[in-house]
Amino acid sequence: MTDAKIDIKGVRDGLLILIDENSEWMSAVGELVEKLDKQAAFFAGAKLTINLGSRPVTRHGLSSLKAALDNRKLALSKIMSDSPTTTDAAESLDLRTGPASVAPESDDMGATQRYRTQPFDPNEDTVVGLLVPRTLRSGRSVRSDGHVVVLGDVNAGAEIIAAGDIVIWGVLRGTVHAGAIGDVTARVCALEMAPTQLRIADRYSIAPQDKGRWRRTRPEMARIEGDFIVVEPWQRTARKD
């Protein structure tokens, strides 16, 4: 299978999938499906926006893509395209459309942005992350293929799923899943820990019946130690890779 150069990014309204417009269509669809199947737990329930650039795709081509996503219980939320052929095909399938050159529409989370870190040293490794510069209210779901940083609280009923670390500059009351695709070195940090459920890789911890056990108003960090999640004072420590 040729490399279709598929890029998957976390955005405010789910996940954005960019498919190289010069790749062969069926090869691109096959590669996308393979990526989705390899990380099924991470993508489960996600809303997908697909950016096809100026590639012309027929109704049949889009229908086959939509069917593949439907079979995996993934919602195709929007097609972004600068091709009239693709736009017409998408609309005939009752899909939302928009120009490929415009960023995906946001919801009322406001001005959440996704930043790529810029290395000070050209040889330094960097990781893509998602910055949410406000409190996440109940019903909000944030997903990222990197780290997630929230500058605010995560209220009960809100959810964060990240392939990397999750850092909450506020109170964590909702549900979080760090290391969602199997990274056992991932961590969850918060100024105050009171989560409904906390997961790291395949381990999880739920809120105790005595919720006072969570209510320690100090910065804490959760990480995996052996077969368990441990919560300890959040100190300035280096990540163990």
C-alpha positions as YAML, in Angstrom:
chain: A
units: angstrom
residues:
- id: 1
  name: MET
  ca: [0.00, 0.00, 0.00]
- id: 2
  name: THR
  ca: [1.40, 3.43, -0.89]
- id: 3
  name: ASP
  ca: [1.81, 6.13, 1.72]
- id: 4
  name: ALA
  ca: [-1.29, 8.31, 1.47]
- id: 5
  name: LYS
  ca: [0.15, 10.88, 3.90]
- id: 6
  name: ILE
  ca: [-2.83, 10.94, 6.24]
- id: 7
  name: ASP
  ca: [-2.63, 13.36, 9.16]
- id: 8
  name: ILE
  ca: [-5.03, 13.11, 12.10]
- id: 9
  name: LYS
  ca: [-5.33, 16.04, 14.49]
- id: 10
  name: GLY
  ca: [-7.38, 16.82, 17.55]
- id: 11
  name: VAL
  ca: [-9.56, 19.91, 17.13]
- id: 12
  name: ARG
  ca: [-12.33, 21.57, 19.13]
- id: 13
  name: ASP
  ca: [-15.14, 19.61, 17.52]
- id: 14
  name: GLY
  ca: [-13.62, 16.13, 17.40]
- id: 15
  name: LEU
  ca: [-10.89, 15.02, 15.01]
- id: 16
  name: LEU
  ca: [-9.66, 16.54, 11.76]
- id: 17
  name: ILE
  ca: [-8.35, 14.12, 9.12]
- id: 18
  name: LEU
  ca: [-6.28, 15.53, 6.28]
- id: 19
  name: ILE
  ca: [-5.76, 13.27, 3.27]
- id: 20
  name: ASP
  ca: [-3.05, 14.12, 0.77]
- id: 21
  name: GLU
  ca: [-4.95, 15.15, -2.35]
- id: 22
  name: ASN
  ca: [-2.31, 13.60, -4.64]
- id: 23
  name: SER
  ca: [-2.64, 10.07, -3.24]
- id: 24
  name: GLU
  ca: [-4.71, 7.37, -4.96]
- id: 25
  name: TRP
  ca: [-8.22, 7.42, -3.46]
- id: 26
  name: MET
  ca: [-8.76, 3.76, -2.60]
- id: 27
  name: SER
  ca: [-5.25, 3.55, -1.20]
- id: 28
  name: ALA
  ca: [-5.97, 6.59, 0.96]
- id: 29
  name: VAL
  ca: [-9.25, 5.14, 2.25]
- id: 30
  name: GLY
  ca: [-7.53, 1.83, 3.00]
- id: 31
  name: GLU
  ca: [-4.72, 3.51, 4.90]
- id: 32
  name: LEU
  ca: [-7.17, 5.63, 6.89]
- id: 33
  name: VAL
  ca: [-9.20, 2.57, 7.86]
- id: 34
  name: GLU
  ca: [-6.00, 0.80, 8.91]
- id: 35
  name: LYS
  ca: [-5.05, 3.73, 11.16]
- id: 36
  name: LEU
  ca: [-8.52, 3.83, 12.69]
- id: 37
  name: ASP
  ca: [-8.50, 0.08, 13.37]
- id: 38
  name: LYS
  ca: [-5.06, 0.19, 14.99]
- id: 39
  name: GLN
  ca: [-6.20, 2.85, 17.46]
- id: 40
  name: ALA
  ca: [-9.87, 1.89, 17.77]
- id: 41
  name: ALA
  ca: [-10.08, 2.72, 21.48]
- id: 42
  name: PHE
  ca: [-8.79, 6.25, 20.90]
- id: 43
  name: PHE
  ca: [-11.13, 7.00, 17.98]
- id: 44
  name: ALA
  ca: [-14.24, 5.36, 19.45]
- id: 45
  name: GLY
  ca: [-17.23, 7.71, 19.29]
- id: 46
  name: ALA
  ca: [-15.28, 10.57, 17.71]
- id: 47
  name: LYS
  ca: [-16.83, 13.08, 15.30]
- id: 48
  name: LEU
  ca: [-14.68, 13.32, 12.17]
- id: 49
  name: THR
  ca: [-14.07, 16.23, 9.82]
- id: 50
  name: ILE
  ca: [-12.23, 15.24, 6.64]
- id: 51
  name: ASN
  ca: [-10.24, 17.75, 4.61]
- id: 52
  name: LEU
  ca: [-9.83, 16.63, 0.99]
- id: 53
  name: GLY
  ca: [-8.25, 19.80, -0.37]
- id: 54
  name: SER
  ca: [-8.93, 20.26, -4.08]
- id: 55
  name: ARG
  ca: [-9.27, 16.52, -4.78]
- id: 56
  name: PRO
  ca: [-12.41, 15.70, -6.85]
- id: 57
  name: VAL
  ca: [-14.23, 12.76, -5.25]
- id: 58
  name: THR
  ca: [-17.42, 11.29, -6.69]
- id: 59
  name: ARG
  ca: [-20.53, 10.40, -4.73]
- id: 60
  name: HIS
  ca: [-19.58, 6.73, -4.97]
- id: 61
  name: GLY
  ca: [-16.12, 7.45, -3.54]
- id: 62
  name: LEU
  ca: [-17.49, 9.42, -0.59]
- id: 63
  name: SER
  ca: [-20.20, 6.84, -0.02]
- id: 64
  name: SER
  ca: [-17.60, 4.08, 0.33]
- id: 65
  name: LEU
  ca: [-15.66, 6.21, 2.84]
- id: 66
  name: LYS
  ca: [-18.80, 6.98, 4.84]
- id: 67
  name: ALA
  ca: [-19.78, 3.31, 4.89]
- id: 68
  name: ALA
  ca: [-16.34, 2.34, 6.23]
- id: 69
  name: LEU
  ca: [-16.71, 4.90, 9.02]
- id: 70
  name: ASP
  ca: [-20.31, 3.91, 9.77]
- id: 71
  name: ASN
  ca: [-19.19, 0.28, 10.17]
- id: 72
  name: ARG
  ca: [-16.78, 1.48, 12.88]
- id: 73
  name: LYS
  ca: [-19.47, 3.61, 14.56]
- id: 74
  name: LEU
  ca: [-17.62, 6.82, 13.67]
- id: 75
  name: ALA
  ca: [-19.62, 9.89, 12.69]
- id: 76
  name: LEU
  ca: [-18.52, 11.72, 9.54]
- id: 77
  name: SER
  ca: [-19.41, 15.25, 10.63]
- id: 78
  name: LYS
  ca: [-18.13, 17.37, 7.74]
- id: 79
  name: ILE
  ca: [-16.28, 17.32, 4.41]
- id: 80
  name: MET
  ca: [-13.92, 20.21, 3.70]
- id: 81
  name: SER
  ca: [-13.14, 20.64, 0.00]
- id: 82
  name: ASP
  ca: [-12.36, 23.20, -2.67]
- id: 83
  name: SER
  ca: [-13.63, 20.88, -5.42]
- id: 84
  name: PRO
  ca: [-17.20, 21.44, -6.72]
- id: 85
  name: THR
  ca: [-17.37, 17.73, -7.58]
- id: 86
  name: THR
  ca: [-16.56, 16.72, -4.00]
- id: 87
  name: THR
  ca: [-18.84, 19.35, -2.49]
- id: 88
  name: ASP
  ca: [-21.79, 18.26, -4.64]
- id: 89
  name: ALA
  ca: [-21.15, 14.61, -3.79]
- id: 90
  name: ALA
  ca: [-21.01, 15.36, -0.07]
- id: 91
  name: GLU
  ca: [-24.21, 17.39, -0.14]
- id: 92
  name: SER
  ca: [-25.99, 14.59, -2.01]
- id: 93
  name: LEU
  ca: [-25.12, 12.38, 0.98]
- id: 94
  name: ASP
  ca: [-26.49, 14.99, 3.39]
- id: 95
  name: LEU
  ca: [-23.01, 15.79, 4.71]
- id: 96
  name: ARG
  ca: [-22.02, 19.24, 5.92]
- id: 97
  name: THR
  ca: [-19.45, 20.93, 3.69]
- id: 98
  name: GLY
  ca: [-17.02, 23.82, 3.86]
- id: 99
  name: PRO
  ca: [-13.95, 25.17, 2.04]
- id: 100
  name: ALA
  ca: [-10.70, 23.32, 2.63]
- id: 101
  name: SER
  ca: [-8.82, 26.54, 3.28]
- id: 102
  name: VAL
  ca: [-10.92, 27.47, 6.34]
- id: 103
  name: ALA
  ca: [-10.36, 25.96, 9.79]
- id: 104
  name: PRO
  ca: [-13.12, 23.64, 11.09]
- id: 105
  name: GLU
  ca: [-16.02, 25.43, 12.77]
- id: 106
  name: SER
  ca: [-15.82, 25.67, 16.53]
- id: 107
  name: ASP
  ca: [-18.61, 25.15, 19.02]
- id: 108
  name: ASP
  ca: [-19.25, 27.36, 22.03]
- id: 109
  name: MET
  ca: [-16.01, 26.30, 23.69]
- id: 110
  name: GLY
  ca: [-14.72, 29.56, 22.24]
- id: 111
  name: ALA
  ca: [-11.22, 30.18, 21.03]
- id: 112
  name: THR
  ca: [-9.61, 26.82, 21.75]
- id: 113
  name: GLN
  ca: [-6.48, 26.51, 19.67]
- id: 114
  name: ARG
  ca: [-4.10, 23.68, 18.81]
- id: 115
  name: TYR
  ca: [-0.43, 24.55, 18.81]
- id: 116
  name: ARG
  ca: [2.61, 22.75, 17.49]
- id: 117
  name: THR
  ca: [5.62, 23.35, 19.69]
- id: 118
  name: GLN
  ca: [8.68, 24.87, 18.03]
- id: 119
  name: PRO
  ca: [12.02, 23.39, 19.11]
- id: 120
  name: PHE
  ca: [14.76, 25.64, 20.42]
- id: 121
  name: ASP
  ca: [17.21, 22.96, 19.34]
- id: 122
  name: PRO
  ca: [16.71, 21.51, 15.83]
- id: 123
  name: ASN
  ca: [17.58, 18.07, 17.22]
- id: 124
  name: GLU
  ca: [15.11, 18.27, 20.11]
- id: 125
  name: ASP
  ca: [12.07, 15.98, 20.02]
- id: 126
  name: THR
  ca: [8.71, 17.74, 20.24]
- id: 127
  name: VAL
  ca: [5.14, 16.51, 20.73]
- id: 128
  name: VAL
  ca: [1.92, 17.87, 19.27]
- id: 129
  name: GLY
  ca: [-0.57, 19.04, 21.88]
- id: 130
  name: LEU
  ca: [-3.95, 20.69, 22.36]
- id: 131
  name: LEU
  ca: [-4.41, 23.82, 24.48]
- id: 132
  name: VAL
  ca: [-7.89, 24.52, 25.87]
- id: 133
  name: PRO
  ca: [-7.74, 28.02, 27.38]
- id: 134
  name: ARG
  ca: [-10.95, 27.83, 29.43]
- id: 135
  name: THR
  ca: [-13.02, 25.63, 31.72]
- id: 136
  name: LEU
  ca: [-14.56, 22.53, 30.15]
- id: 137
  name: ARG
  ca: [-18.23, 22.36, 31.10]
- id: 138
  name: SER
  ca: [-20.42, 19.28, 31.38]
- id: 139
  name: GLY
  ca: [-21.02, 17.58, 28.04]
- id: 140
  name: ARG
  ca: [-17.75, 18.72, 26.46]
- id: 141
  name: SER
  ca: [-15.42, 16.08, 24.99]
- id: 142
  name: VAL
  ca: [-11.83, 16.84, 23.98]
- id: 143
  name: ARG
  ca: [-9.55, 14.40, 22.14]
- id: 144
  name: SER
  ca: [-5.92, 14.77, 21.10]
- id: 145
  name: ASP
  ca: [-3.29, 12.57, 19.49]
- id: 146
  name: GLY
  ca: [-0.75, 14.33, 21.73]
- id: 147
  name: HIS
  ca: [-0.90, 16.06, 25.12]
- id: 148
  name: VAL
  ca: [-3.80, 18.18, 26.43]
- id: 149
  name: VAL
  ca: [-3.45, 21.27, 28.62]
- id: 150
  name: VAL
  ca: [-6.55, 22.92, 30.10]
- id: 151
  name: LEU
  ca: [-6.27, 26.43, 31.54]
- id: 152
  name: GLY
  ca: [-9.31, 26.08, 33.78]
- id: 153
  name: ASP
  ca: [-11.42, 23.42, 35.47]
- id: 154
  name: VAL
  ca: [-12.75, 20.19, 34.00]
- id: 155
  name: ASN
  ca: [-16.29, 19.94, 35.34]
- id: 156
  name: ALA
  ca: [-18.19, 16.75, 36.09]
- id: 157
  name: GLY
  ca: [-19.68, 15.43, 32.84]
- id: 158
  name: ALA
  ca: [-16.75, 16.70, 30.74]
- id: 159
  name: GLU
  ca: [-14.30, 14.27, 29.16]
- id: 160
  name: ILE
  ca: [-10.69, 14.41, 27.94]
- id: 161
  name: ILE
  ca: [-9.03, 11.61, 25.96]
- id: 162
  name: ALA
  ca: [-5.37, 12.07, 25.03]
- id: 163
  name: ALA
  ca: [-2.64, 9.88, 23.61]
- id: 164
  name: GLY
  ca: [-0.17, 11.69, 25.89]
- id: 165
  name: ASP
  ca: [-0.30, 13.59, 29.17]
- id: 166
  name: ILE
  ca: [-3.21, 15.63, 30.52]
- id: 167
  name: VAL
  ca: [-2.47, 18.77, 32.54]
- id: 168
  name: ILE
  ca: [-5.32, 20.64, 34.25]
- id: 169
  name: TRP
  ca: [-4.52, 24.14, 35.52]
- id: 170
  name: GLY
  ca: [-7.57, 24.00, 37.75]
- id: 171
  name: VAL
  ca: [-9.88, 21.46, 39.41]
- id: 172
  name: LEU
  ca: [-10.39, 18.06, 37.75]
- id: 173
  name: ARG
  ca: [-13.92, 16.79, 38.39]
- id: 174
  name: GLY
  ca: [-14.72, 15.07, 35.07]
- id: 175
  name: THR
  ca: [-13.43, 11.99, 33.27]
- id: 176
  name: VAL
  ca: [-9.90, 11.82, 31.84]
- id: 177
  name: HIS
  ca: [-7.99, 9.16, 29.91]
- id: 178
  name: ALA
  ca: [-4.27, 9.78, 29.38]
- id: 179
  name: GLY
  ca: [-2.07, 7.46, 27.33]
- id: 180
  name: ALA
  ca: [-5.23, 6.40, 25.50]
- id: 181
  name: ILE
  ca: [-3.41, 4.34, 22.87]
- id: 182
  name: GLY
  ca: [-1.30, 2.45, 25.39]
- id: 183
  name: ASP
  ca: [1.34, 4.87, 26.73]
- id: 184
  name: VAL
  ca: [1.91, 3.66, 30.31]
- id: 185
  name: THR
  ca: [4.32, 6.57, 30.97]
- id: 186
  name: ALA
  ca: [1.51, 9.14, 30.51]
- id: 187
  name: ARG
  ca: [0.48, 11.28, 33.47]
- id: 188
  name: VAL
  ca: [-2.48, 13.32, 34.66]
- id: 189
  name: CYS
  ca: [-1.69, 16.49, 36.58]
- id: 190
  name: ALA
  ca: [-4.15, 18.89, 38.22]
- id: 191
  name: LEU
  ca: [-4.11, 21.69, 40.76]
- id: 192
  name: GLU
  ca: [-6.89, 19.77, 42.53]
- id: 193
  name: MET
  ca: [-7.88, 16.13, 41.92]
- id: 194
  name: ALA
  ca: [-11.54, 15.16, 42.24]
- id: 195
  name: PRO
  ca: [-12.20, 13.12, 39.06]
- id: 196
  name: THR
  ca: [-15.27, 11.07, 38.26]
- id: 197
  name: GLN
  ca: [-12.97, 8.57, 36.55]
- id: 198
  name: LEU
  ca: [-9.25, 8.68, 35.83]
- id: 199
  name: ARG
  ca: [-7.61, 6.34, 33.32]
- id: 200
  name: ILE
  ca: [-4.03, 5.93, 32.17]
- id: 201
  name: ALA
  ca: [-3.44, 3.45, 29.32]
- id: 202
  name: ASP
  ca: [-5.45, 0.35, 30.36]
- id: 203
  name: ARG
  ca: [-5.57, 1.13, 34.10]
- id: 204
  name: TYR
  ca: [-8.34, 3.14, 35.69]
- id: 205
  name: SER
  ca: [-9.45, 4.57, 39.00]
- id: 206
  name: ILE
  ca: [-12.94, 5.78, 39.90]
- id: 207
  name: ALA
  ca: [-14.03, 8.30, 42.50]
- id: 208
  name: PRO
  ca: [-14.15, 6.70, 45.97]
- id: 209
  name: GLN
  ca: [-17.43, 6.60, 47.89]
- id: 210
  name: ASP
  ca: [-15.73, 8.84, 50.42]
- id: 211
  name: LYS
  ca: [-15.08, 11.66, 47.98]
- id: 212
  name: GLY
  ca: [-13.13, 13.45, 50.67]
- id: 213
  name: ARG
  ca: [-10.24, 11.14, 49.79]
- id: 214
  name: TRP
  ca: [-9.90, 12.99, 46.48]
- id: 215
  name: ARG
  ca: [-10.44, 16.42, 48.02]
- id: 216
  name: ARG
  ca: [-6.91, 17.48, 48.78]
- id: 217
  name: THR
  ca: [-6.55, 21.07, 47.66]
- id: 218
  name: ARG
  ca: [-3.01, 20.76, 46.41]
- id: 219
  name: PRO
  ca: [-1.43, 20.05, 43.02]
- id: 220
  name: GLU
  ca: [-1.24, 16.30, 42.39]
- id: 221
  name: MET
  ca: [-0.03, 13.97, 39.67]
- id: 222
  name: ALA
  ca: [-1.40, 10.53, 38.76]
- id: 223
  name: ARG
  ca: [0.83, 7.97, 37.09]
- id: 224
  name: ILE
  ca: [1.16, 4.21, 36.73]
- id: 225
  name: GLU
  ca: [3.35, 2.37, 39.19]
- id: 226
  name: GLY
  ca: [3.36, -1.38, 38.68]
- id: 227
  name: ASP
  ca: [-0.24, -2.45, 38.08]
- id: 228
  name: PHE
  ca: [-1.81, 0.52, 39.84]
- id: 229
  name: ILE
  ca: [-2.45, 4.22, 39.39]
- id: 230
  name: VAL
  ca: [-0.83, 6.23, 42.15]
- id: 231
  name: VAL
  ca: [-1.59, 9.85, 43.03]
- id: 232
  name: GLU
  ca: [1.17, 11.91, 44.58]
- id: 233
  name: PRO
  ca: [2.13, 15.57, 45.04]
- id: 234
  name: TRP
  ca: [2.74, 17.23, 41.68]
- id: 235
  name: GLN
  ca: [6.41, 18.07, 41.65]
- id: 236
  name: ARG
  ca: [8.74, 19.23, 38.96]
- id: 237
  name: THR
  ca: [9.98, 15.90, 37.60]
- id: 238
  name: ALA
  ca: [11.32, 14.78, 34.27]
- id: 239
  name: ARG
  ca: [9.22, 12.48, 32.13]
- id: 240
  name: LYS
  ca: [10.59, 8.94, 32.02]
- id: 241
  name: ASP
  ca: [10.65, 7.85, 28.39]
...
